[in-house]
Amino acid sequence: MTAIVVGLLVCLVLSIGVLGLVAIPARREGRDLLTPRGERVVVRVRSSADSAASKTSSALSSATPSRRRSA
């Protein structure tokens, strides 16, 4: 089990390193990281996540807390 966790951590560190080597210089040069289609997907996901969050918060605020009666 420990070997799996260590392997996953090594993969995570390597992926962050590769992302840093590719994405940071690209952003400094002014290039976009996502294609126009990718940008549309991000906007759609954010709007649906905001909608779900507002529905959840309104459902939680309208729910009455249940109280147990102690005997």
N, C-alpha and C positions, 0 to 999 in steps of 0.2 A: 504494500500500500504506500509506503514511504517513497519507493522508487517511482510510482506513478505520479505522486504529488510533485516530487522534484522534477520529473520530466515535464510535467505541465508548466511548472514555473520557469524552466529553461526555455520552453517554447514561447511562453509569454514574453520573457525578456528579449529573446531574439526577434519576435514580431514587433515589439516596440522599437527596437533598434533599427530594423529595416524601415519601419514607418518613419522614424526620425530622419534616416538617411535620404528618403525619397520625398516625403511630404514637406519638410521644412524648407529645403532649397527651392522647391517648386513654388511654395507660397511667397518666398522672398523675391522670386522673379516675376511674380504677379500672375502666375498660371492658376487656373481654377483646379480644384481637386476632383470635382464631380462634373459629369457631363450635364447638359441641360435636362436630360431625362432624369438623371440622378437627383438634381435639385428639385424637380417636380415631385419625385417620390418623397424626399425629405419633408417638403412642405405639406404633402398629404398626410404623412405619418404624424407630423407635429400637430396638425389640426385635429386629426382623429384622436390623438392622445389627450389633447386639451379638452375635447368634447367628452371623452370618457371620464376624465378627471373631474369635470364639472358635474357630470351626472352622478358620479360616485359620491362627491361631497354633498350634493343636494339630497341624495338618498340617505346618507348617514346623518345629516342634520335633521331630516324629517322623521327618522326612526326614533321611537321612544325607547329609552333604556329599560330593559326588563330588570326588575328587582325581585330577588327571592325573599320570601318571608322566612324569618328564622323562627323555629318552634320553641 
